[in-house]
């Protein structure tokens, strides 16, 4: 074990990498031996991989068709749009679920779909699909339900929806069990028959993949959501995820969507450079706070609104919710 003292009271401990491998990688890539050792521990062992790590490019994105059932899911969605059927998106109340919902909702709206969304309340609905929200969705006349960032363990709920005549498409990234629900389509990179080499994309990454199959339009404007959801869900920033984060941060530093601009403003970081730290420690906790204190549907409103006064109002609401969340946690501690 190697010990490195920094200009603080912290000591970093690095499990020693093979010295020969570290030296070779350092010489090939122009890095220091220490940097090479860190990268080797991350599974990066060639100069080509080092280049990809520091300069993630668009060709790192995997063909979405590698995900199971994605073609079947897109065909059912296109049918619903053509027949003017009501489509409901069912998300989750964390940042990954919020950004997944927002991304798919905005894209389907752009495609002229009749679409609504629902994010369950943590306190009276709990996580994932539930009969209370399903009855609401069915009573409103929906014919197709798309889950984002949830659904892979919702066996009884999917069966209930099917009995009521509601088709279900599951998009999720959580670990499945030995079996999964009998939905019309199940899009999840972690399924055993998945051809995807990237098992670590977040739920918002799966939503992006579905959108890529649905439309030939450029999706560049949505990478802010992909970066935010990916970083907030602590997905490994390697390979495709690394490209998502880089592209999203570049977008956020050029022009933020109105809701995120107002959220950065109330958080006191409006004029600062947006980094992964900004996403993970400034913006994400405020978006998460709503789901922990009240209802996260308001977060989707924030991310989709073009009304400045409404964005300001919601951003302040989320900032206050985050303060309340901190007070509750401090009191518990």
TORGUGU-630721 format. One line per 10 residues: their letters; for each residue x, y, z of N, C-alpha, C. Coordinates in steps of 0.001 Angstrom, whole numbers, plus 500000, padded with zeros to 6 digits. Example, Ala and Ser with C-alpha at 12.3 -4.5 7.8 and 13.67 -1.06 7.14 Angstrom:
! residues 2
as) 513190:494310:507800:512300:495500:507800:513200:496700:507800 | 512850:497750:507080:513670:498940:507140:512900:500030:507870
//
This chain:
! residues 333
xxxxxxxxxx) 500854:498809:500000:500000:500000:500000:500885:501234:500000 | 500629:502163:499074:501397:503395:498978:500611:504519:499647 | 501286:505401:500378:500644:506493:501088:501082:507825:500489 | 500118:508716:500224:500414:510028:499645:499796:511109:500518 | 500626:511998:501060:500149:513096:501890:499802:514279:501004 | 498631:514875:501233:498203:516046:500477:498263:517272:501380 | 497937:518450:500818:497981:519690:501594:496738:519816:502462 | 496509:518819:503267:495377:518834:504187:495645:517763:505226 | 494642:517484:506039:494822:516446:507053:494448:515072:506528 | 494226:514969:505207:493839:513694:504589:495064:512962:504047
xxxxxxxxxx) 495018:511647:504132:496053:510802:503532:495375:509852:502560 | 495805:509873:501315:495259:508967:500302:496070:507686:500315 | 495363:506562:500356:496019:505263:500315:495717:504612:498972 | 496754:504255:498242:496596:503647:496925:497161:502236:496946 | 496284:501276:496706:496747:499905:496597:497688:499826:495401 | 498849:499279:495616:499874:499317:494573:499461:498550:493323 | 499581:499223:492194:499398:498554:490914:500726:497913:490540 | 500683:497011:489607:501909:496386:489127:502838:497469:488592 | 504043:497545:489149:504976:498626:488810:505314:498632:487321 | 505513:497464:486766:505873:497387:485344:504733:497909:484473
xxxxxxxxxx) 503504:497521:484802:502340:497979:484034:502175:499488:484145 | 502378:500024:485363:502250:501467:485572:503285:502229:484761 | 504520:501751:484795:505594:502422:484059:505347:502377:482551 | 504876:501222:482077:504614:501072:480641:503509:502009:480192 | 502407:502050:480961:501292:502914:480601:501704:504382:480683 | 502507:504732:481679:502981:506115:481816:503804:506531:480601 | 504670:505658:480141:505517:505966:478980:504681:506081:477702 | 503704:505193:477544:502887:505186:476325:501928:506372:476244 | 501462:506841:477406:500420:507870:477419:500915:509259:477805 | 502152:509342:478327:502676:510628:478765:502187:511054:480132
xxxxxxxxxx) 501590:510130:480882:501117:510418:482228:502213:510168:483250 | 501999:510654:484468:502901:510291:485557:502642:508829:485935 | 503610:508228:486589:503451:506833:487017:502287:506698:487996 | 502113:507707:488856:501022:507680:489834:499658:507716:489128 | 499514:508619:488144:498254:508699:487398:497981:507391:486669 | 499038:506825:486089:498890:505556:485373:498425:504453:486322 | 498965:504464:487542:498581:503449:488532:497105:503577:488903 | 496630:504816:489081:495216:505038:489378:494334:504512:488249 | 494719:504816:487014:493901:504405:485875:493890:502890:485706 | 495008:502258:485959:495061:500795:485885:494083:500184:486885
xxxxxxxxxx) 493993:500795:488067:493052:500310:489075:491603:500518:488647 | 491399:501411:487689:490057:501628:487137:489818:500759:485909 | 490759:499899:485601:490588:499003:484467:491039:499583:483145 | 491774:500697:483184:492263:501354:481975:493743:501028:481828 | 494089:500239:480817:495442:499695:480765:496185:499963:479459 | 495608:500742:478551:496302:501044:477293:496220:502528:476988 | 497122:503001:476143:497138:504420:475772:495838:504801:475059 | 495290:503873:474280:494024:504126:473578:492894:504347:474581 | 492841:503529:475635:491811:503673:476653:491989:504960:477450 | 493243:505349:477671:493527:506612:478366:492984:507783:477553
xxxxxxxxxx) 493222:507746:476252:492738:508814:475367:491213:508902:475422 | 490544:507761:475387:489083:507740:475461:488593:508282:476803 | 489335:507972:477869:488950:508397:479222:488984:509922:479331 | 490044:510536:478805:490195:511975:478924:489498:512753:477809 | 489184:512088:476718:488539:512755:475589:487347:511931:475076 | 486308:511777:475900:485156:510978:475465:484497:511587:474229 | 484210:510762:473238:483660:511241:471968:482338:510555:471659 | 481633:511111:470660:480299:510616:470333:480305:509165:469862 | 481432:508712:469296:481476:507328:468824:481539:506323:469975 | 481587:506830:471204:481526:505944:472364:480088:505518:472651
xxxxxxxxxx) 479117:506181:472015:477719:505822:472234:477400:504506:471529 | 476775:503629:472254:476422:502318:471715:475097:502398:470963 | 474966:501609:469926:473728:501541:469154:472584:501136:470089 | 471524:501950:470174:470427:501636:471103:469750:500303:470817 | 469850:499833:469598:469193:498583:469223:469779:497394:469976 | 470915:497604:470651:471529:496541:471445:470720:496244:472714 | 469842:497155:473096:469021:496935:474283:467846:496011:473969 | 467530:495100:474858:466432:494150:474601:465085:494854:474498 | 464260:494392:473589:462865:494840:473426:462698:496304:473012 | 463786:496992:472712:463659:498431:472434:462905:498671:471127
xxxxxxxxxx) 463069:497769:470163:462351:497913:468896:460858:497683:469115 | 460539:496665:469902:459130:496366:470202:458492:497532:470956 | 459255:498110:471900:458745:499249:472664:458478:500444:471755 | 459425:500740:470863:459271:501900:469979:458101:501711:469010 | 457895:500489:468539:456785:500218:467621:455439:500463:468296 | 455334:500044:469570:454062:500252:470303:453836:501735:470565 | 454889:502462:470859:454764:503899:471105:454340:504627:469823 | 454959:504261:468709:454603:504891:467433:453147:504594:467057 | 452706:503385:467382:451307:503015:467120:450372:503892:467955 | 450749:504111:469216:449928:504938:470102:449856:506378:469601
xxxxxxxxxx) 450971:506890:469096:450982:508258:468562:450086:508338:467326 | 450224:507354:466457:449430:507333:465212:447937:507269:465511 | 447556:506481:466516:446135:506281:466844:445608:507293:467859 | 446448:508271:468221:446062:509322:469169:445643:508748:470526 | 446332:507687:470948:446068:507078:472249:446789:507873:473343 | 446192:507904:474512:446830:508571:475639:447973:507699:476173 | 449166:508279:476234:450346:507607:476764:450672:508218:478128 | 450923:507359:479110:451332:507846:480433:452766:507393:480713 | 453589:508331:481195:454941:508004:481648:454912:507920:483165 | 455395:506819:483712:455425:506635:485167:456885:506638:485609
xxxxxxxxxx) 457261:507667:486358:458660:507820:486757:458941:507427:488187 | 460007:507986:488709:460411:507765:490098:460764:509119:490685 | 460770:509220:492021:460925:510523:492659:462371:510920:492941 | 463359:510159:492442:464736:510637:492567:465130:511370:491286 | 466337:511941:491266:466743:512779:490132:466802:511980:488833 | 467258:510736:488912:467301:509906:487708:465898:509707:487148 | 464947:509419:488025:463567:509230:487583:462941:510517:487066 | 463268:511636:487705:462737:512940:487290:463262:513322:485910 | 464563:513167:485701:465153:513527:484406:464708:512552:483315 | 464551:511274:483657:464055:510285:482695:462652:510656:482231
xxxxxxxxxx) 461803:511017:483182:460431:511413:482877:460414:512654:481995 | 461193:513650:482388:461234:514914:481646:461688:514700:480211 | 462757:513936:480038:463316:513709:478702:462292:513038:477782 | 461697:511945:478253:460761:511210:477408:459484:512011:477178 | 459031:512732:478191:457829:513557:478059:458032:514641:476999 | 459163:515344:477063:459418:516425:476107:459526:515894:474675 | 460168:514758:474517:460348:514197:473177:459026:513716:472601 | 458214:513051:473410:456912:512585:472926:455986:513765:472607 | 456062:514822:473422:455284:516027:473119:455708:516609:471768 | 457021:516613:471536:457551:517139:470275:457081:516290:469092
xxxxxxxxxx) 456845:515001:469351:456368:514096:468305:454843:514119:468177 | 454200:515072:468867:452745:515270:468804:451960:514136:469467 | 452584:513481:470435:451886:512429:471178:450958:513054:472216 | 449893:512346:472527:449037:512722:473646:449651:512052:474880 | 450353:512822:475690:451150:512210:476750:451039:512982:478061 | 450993:512236:479146:451016:512796:480502:452048:512011:481321 | 452333:512512:482503:453314:511820:483350:452818:511755:484792 | 453355:510807:485513:453038:510667:486931:454278:510185:487673 | 454594:510888:488744:455651:510439:489649:454992:510162:490994 | 455125:508963:491522:454412:508613:492755:454898:509407:493960
xxxxxxxxxx) 454008:509589:494909:454355:510235:496173:454977:509186:497098 | 456138:509513:497609:456857:508582:498484:456014:508139:499680 | 455162:509032:500182:454485:508782:501455:453203:507963:501328 | 452438:508164:500252:451193:507394:500161:451124:506448:498966 | 452185:506418:498144:452229:505473:497035:453460:504579:497082 | 454559:505109:497626:455785:504335:497692:456513:504305:496358 | 457538:503467:496294:458384:503395:495099:457729:502571:493994 | 457896:503011:492771:457498:502207:491616:456005:502196:491337 | 455614:501248:490481:454206:501116:490120:453375:500724:491338 | 452146:501208:491390:451231:500846:492475:449799:500950:491950
xxxxxxxxxx) 448899:500232:492569:447519:500167:492067:446805:501512:492143 | 447168:502332:493121:446534:503639:493245:446802:504491:492003 | 448069:504565:491614:448407:505370:490435:447908:504699:489151 | 447921:503368:489112:447424:502658:487930:445936:502938:487711 | 445163:502938:488791:443731:503223:488661:443507:504640:488146 | 444299:505580:488622:444211:506966:488153:444501:507030:486653 | 445574:506356:486232:445998:506358:484823:444949:505683:483938 | 444404:504563:484414:443378:503829:483651:442091:504643:483538 | 441703:505280:484642:440475:506077:484657:440566:507295:483737 | 441768:507759:483483:441955:508902:482583:441940:508471:481117
xxxxxxxxxx) 441883:507147:480888:441745:506646:479519:443040:506285:478830 | 444121:506128:479585:445408:505770:478971:445351:504358:478395 | 446034:504176:477277:446126:502867:476632:447540:502297:476698 | 448503:503156:476975:449899:502716:477035:450593:503388:478213 | 451270:502582:479007:452044:503077:480144:453514:502762:479912 | 454363:503767:480051:455813:503573:479933:456434:503882:481282 | 457115:502923:481873:457837:503203:483116:459243:503673:482773 | 459759:504591:483574:461151:505014:483440:461809:504917:484815 | 462973:504309:484855:463743:504158:486094:463012:503327:487145 | 462083:502494:486717:461371:501624:487659:460604:500568:486868
xxxxxxxxxx) 460072:499582:487589:459176:498608:486967:459696:497198:486861 | 461003:497005:487037:461580:495686:486770:461165:494652:487816 | 460597:495096:488942:460130:494156:489969:458608:494255:490191 | 457924:494959:489296:456485:495223:489488:455620:494130:488854 | 455707:492922:489355:455004:491782:488765:453482:491910:488868 | 452978:492079:490079:451529:492108:490274:450915:493350:489633 | 451627:494468:489674:451100:495712:489108:450978:495611:487581 | 451965:494998:486933:451906:494826:485477:450755:493891:485114 | 450588:492818:485865:449475:491893:485607:448124:492595:485785 | 448032:493447:486805:446800:494202:487063:446507:495142:485893
xxxxxxxxxx) 447537:495850:485425:447367:496779:484303:446895:496039:483051 | 447482:494883:482787:447114:494099:481600:445647:493662:481666 | 445206:493263:482858:443808:492845:483013:442845:493995:482746 | 443322:495203:483004:442492:496398:482804:442637:496959:481394 | 443382:496278:480536:443516:496722:479146:444579:497775:478903 | 445506:497905:479839:446575:498898:479710:447885:498198:479324 | 448412:498520:478155:449712:497968:477743:450823:498636:478541 | 451827:497847:478924:452935:498378:479722:454261:498123:479023 | 455042:499192:478897:456432:499105:478437:457314:499506:479609 | 458203:498622:480011:459103:498909:481126:460460:499353:480584
xxxxxxxxxx) 460935:500519:481050:462325:500901:480811:462945:501117:482184 | 464010:500420:482455:464613:500436:483788:466094:500093:483657 | 466835:500309:484721:468255:499942:484704:468654:499206:485978 | 467690:498946:486840:467978:498235:488081:468135:496735:487826 | 468795:496082:488748:469053:494650:488614:467742:493861:488603 | 467529:493035:487589:466336:492184:487576:466583:490933:488423 | 465507:490264:488774:465660:488969:489428:465803:487886:488369 | 465547:486653:488765:465614:485546:487804:464495:485649:486775 | 463394:486300:487169:462283:486548:486245:461978:488031:486267 | 461208:488493:485271:460815:489891:485219:459368:489956:484762
xxxxxxxxxx) 458710:491095:484963:457276:491196:484666:456949:490904:483202 | 455747:490420:482969:455304:490043:481619:454719:491258:480899 | 455505:492322:480829:455080:493532:480130:455181:493320:478625 | 454597:494229:477862:454664:494163:476406:456124:494216:475936 | 456934:495042:476614:458365:495147:476319:459087:495501:477604 | 460285:494929:477781:461108:495238:478950:462485:495651:478451 | 462783:496939:478569:464046:497501:478080:464948:497748:479276 | 465959:496912:479425:466861:497014:480574:468224:496427:480181 | 469292:497206:480276:470619:496708:479862:471138:495563:480724 | 470532:495352:481893:471021:494324:482813:470321:492967:482635
xxxxxxxxxx) 469366:492891:481721:468727:491602:481465:469755:490628:480883 | 469651:489342:481219:470678:488384:480776:470794:488245:479261 | 469719:488526:478527:469777:488403:477076:470091:489732:476385 | 470458:490747:477174:470813:492047:476598:472130:491949:475832 | 472185:492605:474681:473414:492658:473886:474233:493911:474183 | 473761:494708:475117:474460:495946:475455:475710:495653:476276 | 476789:496327:475934:478033:496163:476697:478091:497151:477858 | 477165:498107:477880:477138:499099:478956:475978:498805:479897 | 476273:498038:480935:475256:497679:481923:475053:498790:482953 | 475885:499825:482897:475893:500825:483964:475238:502146:483599
xxxxxxxxxx) 474508:502211:482485:473802:503463:482202:472662:503642:483203 | 472389:504890:483525:471308:505206:484456:469962:505107:483730 | 468881:505285:484472:467553:505233:483869:467379:506275:482778 | 467960:507467:482984:467851:508517:481977:468621:508159:480715 | 469675:507355:480856:470396:506865:479681:469539:505909:478872 | 468770:505077:479552:467856:504149:478868:466766:504942:478154 | 466252:505996:478795:465247:506853:478159:465808:507504:476896 | 467058:507949:476971:467700:508540:475793:467796:507527:474663 | 468167:506301:474995:468288:505245:473981:466942:505000:473293 | 465882:504971:474078:464551:504779:473503:464209:505941:472572
xxxxxxxxxx) 464532:507156:473003:464270:508332:472175:465047:508284:470869 | 466268:507762:470919:467087:507659:469713:466462:506723:468681 | 465738:505713:469152:465051:504799:468245:463760:505427:467720 | 463126:506255:468552:461839:506844:468189:461961:507944:467133 | 463065:508694:467161:463160:509855:466275:464554:509990:465672 | 464574:510552:464461:465845:510859:463792:466305:512276:464112 | 465501:513022:464838:465864:514396:465190:467079:514413:466116 | 467807:515503:466085:468928:515671:467008:468407:515739:468440 | 469068:515039:469329:468676:515042:470743:469692:515801:471594 | 470521:516612:470940:471602:517309:471639:471105:518140:472810
xxxxxxxxxx) 469911:518727:472689:469414:519629:473724:469015:518907:475011 | 469003:517572:474982:468558:516810:476156:469712:516239:476981 | 470941:516485:476552:472060:515887:477275:472293:516537:478631 | 471720:517726:478864:471794:518296:480209:471065:517397:481194 | 469901:516891:480773:469128:515977:481622:469860:514652:481813 | 470482:514161:480739:471191:512880:480802:472379:512980:481757 | 473129:514077:481660:474272:514277:482553:473813:514393:484003 | 472762:515177:484233:472255:515384:485594:471795:514079:486217 | 470993:513300:485485:470503:512029:486018:471605:511014:486218 | 472568:510982:485301:473675:510023:485381:474555:510301:486578
xxxxxxxxxx) 474928:511582:486764:475795:511957:487894:475055:511780:489216 | 473790:512222:489258:473017:512131:490503:472810:510690:490942 | 472720:509759:489974:472499:508356:490313:473815:507622:490592 | 474905:508366:490597:476246:507836:490867:476587:506680:489933 | 476179:506816:488671:476579:505829:487666:478068:506023:487364 | 478825:504959:487161:480261:505101:486887:480502:505983:485657 | 481346:506994:485796:481612:507896:484672:482720:507322:483795 | 482379:506214:483168:483280:505531:482246:482543:505288:480938 | 483298:505162:479861:482741:504818:478550:481592:505752:478168 | 480448:505183:477849:479312:505970:477369:478853:507002:478388
xxxxxxxxxx) 478822:506628:479650:478407:507560:480694:479326:508779:480745 | 480582:508549:480466:481552:509657:480490:481244:510653:479374 | 480860:510128:478218:480468:511005:477117:479198:511774:477471 | 478207:511086:478066:476979:511747:478484:477293:512943:479398 | 478168:512712:480374:478502:513759:481342:479224:514918:480670 | 480188:514604:479809:480954:515661:479131:480042:516514:478254 | 479204:515867:477456:478321:516600:476539:477290:517418:477313 | 476768:516833:478374:475780:517546:479183:476365:518749:479895 | 477571:518592:480433:478220:519715:481115:478544:520839:480138 | 478957:520480:478937:479233:521480:477911:477959:522278:477600
xxxxxxxxxx) 476837:521582:477499:475559:522232:477235:475169:523161:478385 | 475324:522675:479612:474943:523443:480790:475800:524691:480966 | 477030:524653:480491:477912:525806:480628:477741:526808:479496 | 476958:526445:478495:476669:527375:477408:475290:528001:477572 | 474312:527161:477857:472972:527672:478078:472171:526666:478883 | 471764:527072:480081:470956:526198:480930:469486:526322:480542 | 468747:525216:480679:467292:525318:480549:466800:526197:481694 | 465702:526881:481479:465220:527900:482402:465121:527394:483842 | 464550:526213:484030:464367:525684:485381:465675:525463:486113 | 466675:524957:485416:467982:524726:486046:468704:526048:486301
xxxxxxxxxx) 468472:527031:485435:469067:528355:485652:468529:528980:486934 | 467225:528864:487130:466608:529428:488330:467019:528637:489582 | 467177:527328:489432:467595:526508:490565:469030:526855:490970 | 469898:527071:489976:471274:527483:490260:471290:528860:490923 | 470376:529710:490503:470306:531072:491061:469953:531050:492542 | 468907:530298:492906:468500:530267:494327:469523:529522:495180 | 470318:528657:494533:471352:527922:495264:472642:528736:495398 | 472677:529906:494735:473840:530780:494844:474997:530420:493942 | 474723:529658:492872:475824:529254:491973:475521:529646:490520 | 474707:530666:490337:474257:531043:488996:475412:531316:488031
xxxxxxxxxx) 476442:532027:488494:477530:532444:487608:478769:531561:487697 | 478666:530451:488393:479809:529540:488498:479821:528536:487360 | 481010:528056:487048:481121:526986:486058:480420:525737:486584 | 479651:525103:485722:478937:523881:486108:479876:522692:485945 | 480069:521952:487017:480894:520747:487009:480053:519572:487509 | 480642:518401:487523:479921:517247:488069:479597:517474:489546 | 480439:518250:490234:480167:518572:491636:478906:519437:491754 | 478730:520381:490829:477525:521212:490816:476278:520341:490678 | 476362:519369:489760:475221:518485:489536:474941:517625:490763 | 475988:516999:491300:475811:516026:492371:475537:516615:493739
xxxxxxxxxx) 476091:517818:494005:476017:518360:495366:475212:519655:495487 | 474860:520275:494367:474095:521521:494424:472688:521348:493840 | 472617:520917:492581:471318:520814:491908:470554:519559:492315 | 471223:518416:492306:470541:517148:492605:469877:517118:493978 | 470551:517574:495063:469876:517526:496368:468590:518343:496420 | 468553:519449:495676:467352:520279:495681:466215:519596:494921 | 466554:518910:493831:465531:518154:493103:465073:516938:493911 | 465997:516300:494601:465664:515137:495432:464802:515518:496629 | 465023:516732:497135:464347:517146:498365:462841:517145:498212 | 462358:517496:497029:460910:517548:496815:460275:516179:497025
xxxxxxxxxx) 460914:515130:496484:460386:513782:496635:460453:513281:498060 | 461382:513838:498830:461548:513403:500220:460656:514159:501180 | 460244:515359:500759:459421:516198:501631:457958:516220:501175 | 457738:516291:499852:456362:516396:499347:456183:515531:498102 | 456117:516146:496906:455850:515396:495678:456778:515882:494572 | 457387:514937:493856:458406:515270:492863:457844:515671:491507 | 456518:515598:491309:455951:516036:490036:456307:517490:489737 | 456464:518279:490799:456795:519692:490635:458172:519865:489987 | 459053:518887:490167:460390:518962:489561:460309:518856:488038 | 459415:518003:487552:459228:517890:486100:458650:519198:485563
xxxxxxxxxx) 457748:519806:486345:457226:521122:485947:458355:522129:485815 | 459270:522127:486769:460410:523048:486735:461252:522839:485491 | 461527:521589:485165:462432:521278:484058:461791:521463:482688 | 460461:521555:482645:459781:521664:481353:459176:523045:481103 | 459116:523900:482120:458429:525175:481953:459277:526200:481192 | 458567:527077:480461:459196:528227:479808:458704:529533:480424 | 458000:529392:481541:457456:530548:482259:458441:530951:483358 | 459011:532142:483224:460074:532557:484154:459588:532674:485589 | 458407:533253:485796:457907:533420:487159:457584:532072:487797 | 457056:531152:486992:456753:529813:487508:458046:529072:487862
xxxxxxxxxx) 459049:529204:487006:460342:528558:487269:460970:529102:488549 | 460887:530411:488727:461430:531049:489927:460711:530550:491176 | 459387:530458:491086:458581:530010:492224:458916:528570:492620 | 459010:527692:491623:459296:526282:491915:460720:526118:492431 | 461670:526839:491836:463058:526754:492279:463180:527156:493745 | 462477:528223:494123:462512:528657:495520:461857:527622:496433 | 460776:527010:495952:460099:525952:496703:461056:524783:496968 | 461805:524392:495926:462750:523279:496068:463910:523653:496983 | 464356:524892:496900:465438:525340:497769:465002:525316:499234 | 463758:525732:499470:463213:525694:500832:463044:524253:501314
xxxxxxxxxx) 462610:523387:500409:462454:521970:500760:463793:521354:501127 | 464839:521767:500417:466177:521252:500713:466656:521724:502085 | 466340:522966:502433:466698:523480:503763:465959:522694:504845 | 464673:522439:504586:463880:521668:505550:464435:520252:505693 | 464841:519655:504548:465425:518308:504577:466688:518289:505427 | 467520:519329:505288:468753:519421:506077:468445:519545:507568 | 467416:520343:507888:467027:520533:509290:466548:519218:509905 | 465751:518465:509108:465243:517177:509596:466404:516214:509844 | 467336:516162:508894:468481:515261:509027:469348:515645:510227 | 469531:516966:510434:470334:517436:511560:469666:517074:512888
xxx) 468337:517222:512923:467587:516885:514137:467685:515384:514430 | 467608:514569:513378:467740:513124:513547:469139:512765:514054 | 470146:513446:513498:471522:513189:513927:471724:513559:515382
//
